[in-house]
Amino acid sequence: MFARQAAQRLLEIRQIFRQSPQASRSFSTALNYHIDTPDNNPNIRWEFNEANKEKAKEILSHYPSNYKQSAVIPLLDLAQQQHGGWLTVSAMNEVARIIEVAPIRVYEVATFYSMFNRSKVGKYHLLVCGTTPCMIRGSREIEEALLKHLGVKRNEVTKDGLFSVGEMECMGCCVNAPMITVADYSNGSEGYTYNYYEDVTPKRVVEIVEMLRKGEKPTPGTQNPNRIKAGPEGGNKTLLSEPPAPRCRDLEAC
Ligand code: FES
């Protein structure tokens, strides 16, 4: 019964995608589905620019010539940098050509790792952690605040091309949940950075967005002024004094 419902749901989703590729962006990026669009189809020629051709050569030189496929992740990363933060099907095909594998081998990697974006993202791609500790601490409200403030759906890009909002699973900051990551693609092919903003509130994420819009760089890390890095809120609670010396240093004599 469950399998039949799941198959039915999949058919419905495919139908939505066929009717509107844009609509697919409101689903999780984990839903890996490609529909040809005017700006993303295999007929569009894509190649590394001259500077990146040199970088690609350098990357390949790190691997034995019969293991070129091991360079798939750094080459996809380079392609994504060149293409403004996302990977077209043609870019993935070009990587497959360079490392001499079937394109599906590259698609498998690009669809598995959530740092690879397969649809357009904003210059600042805001990734809300959706895993349990962050969700319990209010990540849904964080996402709602961002979507409402920016007037977009999940994975849609704002009209000015500056922002998009996505979801990522646990980014290892659960102790300071909830948190978001800002993937900053504003430097173009110079490379991008990921900054973590932790202990965020709906109000704080909107402030962060507005600072980024003005070209400011909000300080990453915890946004709770009562916490130092990942320490307890309000200051240390343990190890407040010099620990006592061991009762006896000579274990044989004790
Ligand atoms: S659950 Fe959000 S960082 Fe771990």
py3Dmol code that shows the C-alpha trace and the ligand (Angstrom):
import py3Dmol

protein = """\
ATOM      1  CA  MET A   1       0.000   0.000   0.000  1.00  0.00           C
ATOM      2  CA  PHE A   2       2.760   2.398   1.038  1.00  0.00           C
ATOM      3  CA  ALA A   3       4.764   1.563  -2.102  1.00  0.00           C
ATOM      4  CA  ARG A   4       1.742   2.338  -4.261  1.00  0.00           C
ATOM      5  CA  GLN A   5       1.226   5.717  -2.553  1.00  0.00           C
ATOM      6  CA  ALA A   6       4.933   6.543  -2.927  1.00  0.00           C
ATOM      7  CA  ALA A   7       4.850   5.640  -6.635  1.00  0.00           C
ATOM      8  CA  GLN A   8       1.724   7.777  -7.095  1.00  0.00           C
ATOM      9  CA  ARG A   9       3.410  10.725  -5.329  1.00  0.00           C
ATOM     10  CA  LEU A  10       6.484  10.354  -7.549  1.00  0.00           C
ATOM     11  CA  LEU A  11       4.291  10.426 -10.652  1.00  0.00           C
ATOM     12  CA  GLU A  12       2.584  13.585  -9.383  1.00  0.00           C
ATOM     13  CA  ILE A  13       5.941  15.258  -8.739  1.00  0.00           C
ATOM     14  CA  ARG A  14       7.229  14.321 -12.206  1.00  0.00           C
ATOM     15  CA  GLN A  15       4.070  15.802 -13.681  1.00  0.00           C
ATOM     16  CA  ILE A  16       4.661  19.068 -11.801  1.00  0.00           C
ATOM     17  CA  PHE A  17       8.257  19.167 -13.051  1.00  0.00           C
ATOM     18  CA  ARG A  18       7.215  18.568 -16.650  1.00  0.00           C
ATOM     19  CA  GLN A  19       4.674  21.365 -16.503  1.00  0.00           C
ATOM     20  CA  SER A  20       6.983  23.803 -14.751  1.00  0.00           C
ATOM     21  CA  PRO A  21      10.715  23.199 -14.266  1.00  0.00           C
ATOM     22  CA  GLN A  22      10.690  26.319 -12.088  1.00  0.00           C
ATOM     23  CA  ALA A  23       8.347  24.573  -9.690  1.00  0.00           C
ATOM     24  CA  SER A  24      10.951  21.878  -9.084  1.00  0.00           C
ATOM     25  CA  ARG A  25      13.062  24.433  -7.296  1.00  0.00           C
ATOM     26  CA  SER A  26      10.574  24.681  -4.461  1.00  0.00           C
ATOM     27  CA  PHE A  27      11.329  21.068  -3.597  1.00  0.00           C
ATOM     28  CA  SER A  28      14.398  19.974  -1.677  1.00  0.00           C
ATOM     29  CA  THR A  29      17.622  20.005  -3.666  1.00  0.00           C
ATOM     30  CA  ALA A  30      17.877  16.371  -2.578  1.00  0.00           C
ATOM     31  CA  LEU A  31      15.185  15.558  -5.117  1.00  0.00           C
ATOM     32  CA  ASN A  32      17.422  14.878  -8.078  1.00  0.00           C
ATOM     33  CA  TYR A  33      15.605  15.503 -11.270  1.00  0.00           C
ATOM     34  CA  HIS A  34      16.771  17.219 -14.430  1.00  0.00           C
ATOM     35  CA  ILE A  35      14.458  18.783 -16.986  1.00  0.00           C
ATOM     36  CA  ASP A  36      15.957  20.589 -19.974  1.00  0.00           C
ATOM     37  CA  THR A  37      15.410  24.345 -19.815  1.00  0.00           C
ATOM     38  CA  PRO A  38      16.652  27.105 -22.152  1.00  0.00           C
ATOM     39  CA  ASP A  39      19.561  27.873 -19.801  1.00  0.00           C
ATOM     40  CA  ASN A  40      20.323  24.287 -18.815  1.00  0.00           C
ATOM     41  CA  ASN A  41      20.343  21.660 -21.511  1.00  0.00           C
ATOM     42  CA  PRO A  42      23.028  19.466 -23.076  1.00  0.00           C
ATOM     43  CA  ASN A  43      23.015  21.445 -26.353  1.00  0.00           C
ATOM     44  CA  ILE A  44      24.571  24.472 -24.697  1.00  0.00           C
ATOM     45  CA  ARG A  45      28.320  24.386 -25.192  1.00  0.00           C
ATOM     46  CA  TRP A  46      30.252  24.699 -21.942  1.00  0.00           C
ATOM     47  CA  GLU A  47      33.999  24.620 -21.323  1.00  0.00           C
ATOM     48  CA  PHE A  48      36.458  25.819 -18.751  1.00  0.00           C
ATOM     49  CA  ASN A  49      37.879  29.280 -19.422  1.00  0.00           C
ATOM     50  CA  GLU A  50      41.607  29.557 -20.137  1.00  0.00           C
ATOM     51  CA  ALA A  51      42.587  30.207 -16.499  1.00  0.00           C
ATOM     52  CA  ASN A  52      40.494  27.299 -15.275  1.00  0.00           C
ATOM     53  CA  LYS A  53      41.835  24.992 -17.998  1.00  0.00           C
ATOM     54  CA  GLU A  54      45.237  25.517 -16.375  1.00  0.00           C
ATOM     55  CA  LYS A  55      43.760  24.908 -12.920  1.00  0.00           C
ATOM     56  CA  ALA A  56      42.060  21.731 -14.195  1.00  0.00           C
ATOM     57  CA  LYS A  57      45.405  20.501 -15.544  1.00  0.00           C
ATOM     58  CA  GLU A  58      46.996  21.187 -12.186  1.00  0.00           C
ATOM     59  CA  ILE A  59      44.182  19.311 -10.388  1.00  0.00           C
ATOM     60  CA  LEU A  60      44.557  16.316 -12.718  1.00  0.00           C
ATOM     61  CA  SER A  61      48.300  16.232 -12.100  1.00  0.00           C
ATOM     62  CA  HIS A  62      47.558  15.155  -8.505  1.00  0.00           C
ATOM     63  CA  TYR A  63      46.145  11.829  -9.685  1.00  0.00           C
ATOM     64  CA  PRO A  64      47.640   8.890 -11.599  1.00  0.00           C
ATOM     65  CA  SER A  65      46.679   9.103 -15.291  1.00  0.00           C
ATOM     66  CA  ASN A  66      44.592   5.920 -14.995  1.00  0.00           C
ATOM     67  CA  TYR A  67      42.632   7.388 -12.037  1.00  0.00           C
ATOM     68  CA  LYS A  68      41.506  10.657 -13.581  1.00  0.00           C
ATOM     69  CA  GLN A  69      38.013  10.021 -12.268  1.00  0.00           C
ATOM     70  CA  SER A  70      39.283  10.715  -8.749  1.00  0.00           C
ATOM     71  CA  ALA A  71      39.421  14.395  -9.733  1.00  0.00           C
ATOM     72  CA  VAL A  72      35.661  14.555 -10.169  1.00  0.00           C
ATOM     73  CA  ILE A  73      34.915  16.571  -7.013  1.00  0.00           C
ATOM     74  CA  PRO A  74      37.588  19.292  -7.407  1.00  0.00           C
ATOM     75  CA  LEU A  75      36.709  19.638 -11.103  1.00  0.00           C
ATOM     76  CA  LEU A  76      32.998  19.963 -10.362  1.00  0.00           C
ATOM     77  CA  ASP A  77      33.880  22.520  -7.722  1.00  0.00           C
ATOM     78  CA  LEU A  78      35.950  24.473 -10.243  1.00  0.00           C
ATOM     79  CA  ALA A  79      33.113  24.297 -12.785  1.00  0.00           C
ATOM     80  CA  GLN A  80      30.648  25.546 -10.190  1.00  0.00           C
ATOM     81  CA  GLN A  81      32.902  28.476  -9.309  1.00  0.00           C
ATOM     82  CA  GLN A  82      33.192  29.426 -12.975  1.00  0.00           C
ATOM     83  CA  HIS A  83      29.461  29.166 -13.519  1.00  0.00           C
ATOM     84  CA  GLY A  84      28.332  31.492 -10.713  1.00  0.00           C
ATOM     85  CA  GLY A  85      27.616  28.899  -8.055  1.00  0.00           C
ATOM     86  CA  TRP A  86      25.723  26.208  -9.927  1.00  0.00           C
ATOM     87  CA  LEU A  87      26.324  23.345 -12.340  1.00  0.00           C
ATOM     88  CA  THR A  88      24.576  22.934 -15.665  1.00  0.00           C
ATOM     89  CA  VAL A  89      24.214  19.553 -17.287  1.00  0.00           C
ATOM     90  CA  SER A  90      26.711  20.718 -19.940  1.00  0.00           C
ATOM     91  CA  ALA A  91      29.273  21.585 -17.265  1.00  0.00           C
ATOM     92  CA  MET A  92      28.886  18.108 -15.769  1.00  0.00           C
ATOM     93  CA  ASN A  93      29.226  16.585 -19.246  1.00  0.00           C
ATOM     94  CA  GLU A  94      32.436  18.541 -19.784  1.00  0.00           C
ATOM     95  CA  VAL A  95      33.868  17.227 -16.512  1.00  0.00           C
ATOM     96  CA  ALA A  96      32.895  13.699 -17.598  1.00  0.00           C
ATOM     97  CA  ARG A  97      34.683  14.238 -20.923  1.00  0.00           C
ATOM     98  CA  ILE A  98      37.853  15.453 -19.194  1.00  0.00           C
ATOM     99  CA  ILE A  99      38.045  12.579 -16.724  1.00  0.00           C
ATOM    100  CA  GLU A 100      36.941  10.085 -19.377  1.00  0.00           C
ATOM    101  CA  VAL A 101      33.928   8.576 -17.645  1.00  0.00           C
ATOM    102  CA  ALA A 102      30.285   8.177 -18.615  1.00  0.00           C
ATOM    103  CA  PRO A 103      28.329  11.352 -17.709  1.00  0.00           C
ATOM    104  CA  ILE A 104      26.177   9.363 -15.256  1.00  0.00           C
ATOM    105  CA  ARG A 105      29.279   8.887 -13.066  1.00  0.00           C
ATOM    106  CA  VAL A 106      29.537  12.660 -12.717  1.00  0.00           C
ATOM    107  CA  TYR A 107      25.787  13.167 -12.221  1.00  0.00           C
ATOM    108  CA  GLU A 108      25.906  10.620  -9.389  1.00  0.00           C
ATOM    109  CA  VAL A 109      28.499  12.686  -7.550  1.00  0.00           C
ATOM    110  CA  ALA A 110      26.919  16.077  -8.265  1.00  0.00           C
ATOM    111  CA  THR A 111      23.527  14.902  -7.050  1.00  0.00           C
ATOM    112  CA  PHE A 112      24.893  13.227  -3.920  1.00  0.00           C
ATOM    113  CA  TYR A 113      26.784  16.171  -2.411  1.00  0.00           C
ATOM    114  CA  SER A 114      24.559  19.039  -1.399  1.00  0.00           C
ATOM    115  CA  MET A 115      27.289  21.652  -1.896  1.00  0.00           C
ATOM    116  CA  PHE A 116      26.800  21.179  -5.633  1.00  0.00           C
ATOM    117  CA  ASN A 117      23.871  23.251  -6.856  1.00  0.00           C
ATOM    118  CA  ARG A 118      22.111  22.065  -9.976  1.00  0.00           C
ATOM    119  CA  SER A 119      19.896  25.056 -10.412  1.00  0.00           C
ATOM    120  CA  LYS A 120      20.643  28.761 -10.250  1.00  0.00           C
ATOM    121  CA  VAL A 121      21.358  30.193  -6.812  1.00  0.00           C
ATOM    122  CA  GLY A 122      21.732  33.729  -5.567  1.00  0.00           C
ATOM    123  CA  LYS A 123      25.088  35.379  -4.988  1.00  0.00           C
ATOM    124  CA  TYR A 124      24.341  34.561  -1.382  1.00  0.00           C
ATOM    125  CA  HIS A 125      22.793  31.125  -1.023  1.00  0.00           C
ATOM    126  CA  LEU A 126      21.346  30.832   2.478  1.00  0.00           C
ATOM    127  CA  LEU A 127      21.228  27.252   3.685  1.00  0.00           C
ATOM    128  CA  VAL A 128      19.059  26.550   6.689  1.00  0.00           C
ATOM    129  CA  CYS A 129      20.010  23.464   8.674  1.00  0.00           C
ATOM    130  CA  GLY A 130      16.958  21.198   8.691  1.00  0.00           C
ATOM    131  CA  THR A 131      18.176  18.371  10.921  1.00  0.00           C
ATOM    132  CA  THR A 132      16.535  17.472  14.231  1.00  0.00           C
ATOM    133  CA  PRO A 133      18.491  19.594  16.788  1.00  0.00           C
ATOM    134  CA  CYS A 134      18.139  22.711  14.640  1.00  0.00           C
ATOM    135  CA  MET A 135      14.516  21.906  13.884  1.00  0.00           C
ATOM    136  CA  ILE A 136      13.714  21.521  17.589  1.00  0.00           C
ATOM    137  CA  ARG A 137      15.392  24.885  18.190  1.00  0.00           C
ATOM    138  CA  GLY A 138      13.321  26.665  15.540  1.00  0.00           C
ATOM    139  CA  SER A 139      14.861  26.155  12.085  1.00  0.00           C
ATOM    140  CA  ARG A 140      11.402  26.138  10.456  1.00  0.00           C
ATOM    141  CA  GLU A 141      10.729  29.633  11.814  1.00  0.00           C
ATOM    142  CA  ILE A 142      14.167  30.724  10.561  1.00  0.00           C
ATOM    143  CA  GLU A 143      13.382  29.485   7.067  1.00  0.00           C
ATOM    144  CA  GLU A 144       9.925  31.067   7.121  1.00  0.00           C
ATOM    145  CA  ALA A 145      11.410  34.416   8.157  1.00  0.00           C
ATOM    146  CA  LEU A 146      13.946  34.292   5.309  1.00  0.00           C
ATOM    147  CA  LEU A 147      11.431  33.247   2.652  1.00  0.00           C
ATOM    148  CA  LYS A 148       8.939  35.879   3.788  1.00  0.00           C
ATOM    149  CA  HIS A 149      11.531  38.641   3.968  1.00  0.00           C
ATOM    150  CA  LEU A 150      12.958  37.839   0.546  1.00  0.00           C
ATOM    151  CA  GLY A 151       9.595  37.045  -1.078  1.00  0.00           C
ATOM    152  CA  VAL A 152      10.756  33.751  -2.589  1.00  0.00           C
ATOM    153  CA  LYS A 153      10.057  30.044  -2.303  1.00  0.00           C
ATOM    154  CA  ARG A 154      12.746  27.601  -1.270  1.00  0.00           C
ATOM    155  CA  ASN A 155      15.480  27.396  -3.959  1.00  0.00           C
ATOM    156  CA  GLU A 156      14.095  30.355  -5.899  1.00  0.00           C
ATOM    157  CA  VAL A 157      16.387  33.306  -6.588  1.00  0.00           C
ATOM    158  CA  THR A 158      15.360  36.876  -5.741  1.00  0.00           C
ATOM    159  CA  LYS A 159      14.748  39.117  -8.754  1.00  0.00           C
ATOM    160  CA  ASP A 160      17.982  41.047  -8.126  1.00  0.00           C
ATOM    161  CA  GLY A 161      19.904  37.746  -8.233  1.00  0.00           C
ATOM    162  CA  LEU A 162      21.341  38.347  -4.782  1.00  0.00           C
ATOM    163  CA  PHE A 163      19.702  35.718  -2.572  1.00  0.00           C
ATOM    164  CA  SER A 164      18.278  32.236  -2.555  1.00  0.00           C
ATOM    165  CA  VAL A 165      17.272  30.024   0.350  1.00  0.00           C
ATOM    166  CA  GLY A 166      17.959  26.303   0.479  1.00  0.00           C
ATOM    167  CA  GLU A 167      18.177  23.564   3.031  1.00  0.00           C
ATOM    168  CA  MET A 168      21.172  21.579   4.210  1.00  0.00           C
ATOM    169  CA  GLU A 169      21.386  18.716   6.657  1.00  0.00           C
ATOM    170  CA  CYS A 170      23.420  18.825   9.887  1.00  0.00           C
ATOM    171  CA  MET A 171      26.485  21.030   9.517  1.00  0.00           C
ATOM    172  CA  GLY A 172      28.028  20.002  12.810  1.00  0.00           C
ATOM    173  CA  CYS A 173      27.036  23.045  14.884  1.00  0.00           C
ATOM    174  CA  CYS A 174      24.177  21.383  16.751  1.00  0.00           C
ATOM    175  CA  VAL A 175      25.458  22.748  20.057  1.00  0.00           C
ATOM    176  CA  ASN A 176      24.685  26.268  18.784  1.00  0.00           C
ATOM    177  CA  ALA A 177      21.432  25.340  17.017  1.00  0.00           C
ATOM    178  CA  PRO A 178      19.678  26.705  15.079  1.00  0.00           C
ATOM    179  CA  MET A 179      22.177  27.718  12.443  1.00  0.00           C
ATOM    180  CA  ILE A 180      22.428  28.728   8.798  1.00  0.00           C
ATOM    181  CA  THR A 181      25.291  28.694   6.332  1.00  0.00           C
ATOM    182  CA  VAL A 182      25.802  31.484   3.854  1.00  0.00           C
ATOM    183  CA  ALA A 183      27.431  30.209   0.669  1.00  0.00           C
ATOM    184  CA  ASP A 184      28.961  33.412  -0.705  1.00  0.00           C
ATOM    185  CA  TYR A 185      29.398  33.265  -4.482  1.00  0.00           C
ATOM    186  CA  SER A 186      29.803  37.031  -4.838  1.00  0.00           C
ATOM    187  CA  ASN A 187      33.482  36.757  -5.813  1.00  0.00           C
ATOM    188  CA  GLY A 188      32.642  34.929  -9.042  1.00  0.00           C
ATOM    189  CA  SER A 189      35.418  32.722 -10.361  1.00  0.00           C
ATOM    190  CA  GLU A 190      37.729  33.882  -7.545  1.00  0.00           C
ATOM    191  CA  GLY A 191      36.162  31.134  -5.432  1.00  0.00           C
ATOM    192  CA  TYR A 192      33.513  31.090  -2.781  1.00  0.00           C
ATOM    193  CA  THR A 193      33.277  30.899   0.971  1.00  0.00           C
ATOM    194  CA  TYR A 194      30.918  29.234   3.393  1.00  0.00           C
ATOM    195  CA  ASN A 195      30.220  31.055   6.638  1.00  0.00           C
ATOM    196  CA  TYR A 196      28.307  29.592   9.552  1.00  0.00           C
ATOM    197  CA  TYR A 197      25.920  31.774  11.553  1.00  0.00           C
ATOM    198  CA  GLU A 198      24.879  30.034  14.737  1.00  0.00           C
ATOM    199  CA  ASP A 199      22.334  30.682  17.518  1.00  0.00           C
ATOM    200  CA  VAL A 200      20.270  32.618  14.987  1.00  0.00           C
ATOM    201  CA  THR A 201      16.760  33.927  15.493  1.00  0.00           C
ATOM    202  CA  PRO A 202      14.211  34.958  12.820  1.00  0.00           C
ATOM    203  CA  LYS A 203      15.090  38.610  13.542  1.00  0.00           C
ATOM    204  CA  ARG A 204      18.844  38.008  13.362  1.00  0.00           C
ATOM    205  CA  VAL A 205      18.753  36.186  10.007  1.00  0.00           C
ATOM    206  CA  VAL A 206      16.877  39.108   8.468  1.00  0.00           C
ATOM    207  CA  GLU A 207      19.532  41.469   9.856  1.00  0.00           C
ATOM    208  CA  ILE A 208      22.253  39.260   8.358  1.00  0.00           C
ATOM    209  CA  VAL A 209      20.519  39.379   4.961  1.00  0.00           C
ATOM    210  CA  GLU A 210      20.317  43.160   5.072  1.00  0.00           C
ATOM    211  CA  MET A 211      23.994  43.467   6.039  1.00  0.00           C
ATOM    212  CA  LEU A 212      24.971  41.248   3.097  1.00  0.00           C
ATOM    213  CA  ARG A 213      22.791  43.331   0.792  1.00  0.00           C
ATOM    214  CA  LYS A 214      24.761  46.434   1.822  1.00  0.00           C
ATOM    215  CA  GLY A 215      28.047  44.641   1.101  1.00  0.00           C
ATOM    216  CA  GLU A 216      28.868  44.263   4.796  1.00  0.00           C
ATOM    217  CA  LYS A 217      30.318  41.048   6.187  1.00  0.00           C
ATOM    218  CA  PRO A 218      28.450  40.014   9.327  1.00  0.00           C
ATOM    219  CA  THR A 219      30.731  38.256  11.795  1.00  0.00           C
ATOM    220  CA  PRO A 220      30.260  34.497  11.467  1.00  0.00           C
ATOM    221  CA  GLY A 221      29.946  32.147  14.448  1.00  0.00           C
ATOM    222  CA  THR A 222      27.538  32.381  17.320  1.00  0.00           C
ATOM    223  CA  GLN A 223      25.167  35.319  17.193  1.00  0.00           C
ATOM    224  CA  ASN A 224      24.444  34.987  20.909  1.00  0.00           C
ATOM    225  CA  PRO A 225      26.406  37.692  22.742  1.00  0.00           C
ATOM    226  CA  ASN A 226      26.324  35.593  25.931  1.00  0.00           C
ATOM    227  CA  ARG A 227      28.220  32.698  24.412  1.00  0.00           C
ATOM    228  CA  ILE A 228      31.896  32.394  23.539  1.00  0.00           C
ATOM    229  CA  LYS A 229      32.282  30.174  20.469  1.00  0.00           C
ATOM    230  CA  ALA A 230      30.567  26.875  21.404  1.00  0.00           C
ATOM    231  CA  GLY A 231      30.933  27.316  25.178  1.00  0.00           C
ATOM    232  CA  PRO A 232      27.996  27.320  27.576  1.00  0.00           C
ATOM    233  CA  GLU A 233      25.679  30.317  27.437  1.00  0.00           C
ATOM    234  CA  GLY A 234      26.594  32.774  30.169  1.00  0.00           C
ATOM    235  CA  GLY A 235      30.181  31.552  30.582  1.00  0.00           C
ATOM    236  CA  ASN A 236      31.946  28.436  31.746  1.00  0.00           C
ATOM    237  CA  LYS A 237      30.079  26.214  34.179  1.00  0.00           C
ATOM    238  CA  THR A 238      32.835  23.726  34.952  1.00  0.00           C
ATOM    239  CA  LEU A 239      36.611  23.778  35.499  1.00  0.00           C
ATOM    240  CA  LEU A 240      36.314  27.191  37.104  1.00  0.00           C
ATOM    241  CA  SER A 241      39.414  26.853  39.277  1.00  0.00           C
ATOM    242  CA  GLU A 242      42.791  25.169  39.139  1.00  0.00           C
ATOM    243  CA  PRO A 243      42.159  21.414  39.195  1.00  0.00           C
ATOM    244  CA  PRO A 244      43.565  19.683  42.334  1.00  0.00           C
ATOM    245  CA  ALA A 245      46.804  17.770  41.901  1.00  0.00           C
ATOM    246  CA  PRO A 246      46.555  13.990  41.735  1.00  0.00           C
ATOM    247  CA  ARG A 247      46.416  12.344  45.182  1.00  0.00           C
ATOM    248  CA  CYS A 248      49.563  10.408  44.481  1.00  0.00           C
ATOM    249  CA  ARG A 249      51.952  10.560  41.563  1.00  0.00           C
ATOM    250  CA  ASP A 250      53.832   7.389  42.327  1.00  0.00           C
ATOM    251  CA  LEU A 251      51.264   4.751  41.534  1.00  0.00           C
ATOM    252  CA  GLU A 252      53.408   1.941  42.932  1.00  0.00           C
ATOM    253  CA  ALA A 253      53.759   3.655  46.305  1.00  0.00           C
ATOM    254  CA  CYS A 254      50.102   4.723  46.643  1.00  0.00           C
TER     255      CYS A 254
END
"""
ligand_1 = """\
4
FES
S 21.440 19.791 13.518
Fe 21.859 21.744 12.721
S 24.012 21.820 12.837
Fe 23.570 19.826 13.544
"""
view = py3Dmol.view(width=600, height=400)
view.addModel(protein, "pdb")
view.setStyle({"model": 0}, {"cartoon": {"style": "trace"}})
view.addModel(ligand_1, "xyz")
view.setStyle({"model": 1}, {"stick": {}})
view.zoomTo()
view.show()
